Amino acid sequence: MQVWCDLRTTPSIEELHPVFDSKLTVNGEQFSLNGNAISYDSELVGELVAIRDSNSYNQARALIGLVKWLVVELTDWKMIPIENLIAECEDSGTMLGVVVNHTEDVNGIAFALERGADAIIIKPEDSLIEVCMIAKSQRMENQSKSNAVPIETNDSIKLTKGKIVNIEGGGIGERYCIDLTCLIFLGEGMLIGSSASSLALVHGEVISSQYVPSRPFRVNAGPPHSYVLMADGKTKYIAELTSGDEVMLVSDHGESRAATIGRLKIEKRPFLRISWENDYQISNSIYLQQAETVRVVAGEGQVVSVTDLTVGDSILCHNSQYSRHIGNQVSISSKEV
């Protein structure tokens, strides 16, 4: 974590305190502001955004991945926007700097989502300097202990077998069918589950029977709390989905493609709760409608109705050791049970 000295409205200081890594100025020195644009040694490197409402917040988000440094100032809400921005900046190439005016805000911003901002920008006041020294030291200790692994990409989807350990009734709730504007092929479905650490491959309704015709554009996805993997590699709660969103269709071989949602069909239905263990010995589950037409892809690639599953069977899952924040994959410690 860097600490910058905010000299935008303060006379220049000949010798900065050792805690400072750089300066934010308006006179061309180091990180220098010209309007909202930030330059370093005359090279444009970022932008400052004052976040006052949802519009300015979205303005800041739109810069992620486009600039090296995104520097934000916040008014009323602080921690929720900072957490969201930290999650979205991860692996984007954009570093986040936050202007902090109060000592009580330093730790929250330094350790938000267990990662914190990349830079904290403070005025050269003794009280702020003291708390930043402590936070910076603690961040360095945490970094030295960390054995971080690069976050997986979604260029290919790795599927593994999850052994079913329990099947039980899941009560009655709102069941969502996700209807697409394209056809689903045999062996394809969506990755869905109650926990971000393991998502099950739920097959499309492409198989007809003597009682019902196929619906080869539909995945019977389960209740509103479940995660579903989107085309951009993020997750959404099923309840957040809308027509026009793009989900990820995945085959039993891990091949993926984007598919657009045409509509959602929501009805009250009975559920089964299916639990399995993933690669990290964590118990995971999915709620799916208790119906013969709802199918998952089993461990050997065959398509099996949820009503035919038994304890000891295996199903195909996509496992991850990472957590999710607003759908973004982040390397923080979190447990969903």
Buried (B, 14 or more C-beta within 10 A) or exposed (E): BBBBBBBBEEEEEEEBBEBBBBBBBEEEBBBBBEEEEBBBEEEEBBBBBBBEEEEBBEBBBEBBEEBBBBBBBBEEEBEEBBBBBBBBBBBBEBBBBBBBBEBEBBBBBBBBBBBBBBBBBBBBEEEBBBBBBEBBEBBEEBEEEEEEEEBBEBEEBEBEBBBBBEBEEBEEBBBBBBBBEEEBEEBBBBBBBBBBBBBBBBBBBBBEEEEEEBBBBBBBBBBBEBBBBBBEBBBBEBEEBEEEBBBBBBBBEEEBEEBEBBBBEBEEBEBBBBBBBBBEEBBBBBBBBBBEBBBBBBBEEEBBBBBEBEEEBBBBBBBBBBBBBBBBBBBBEBEBE
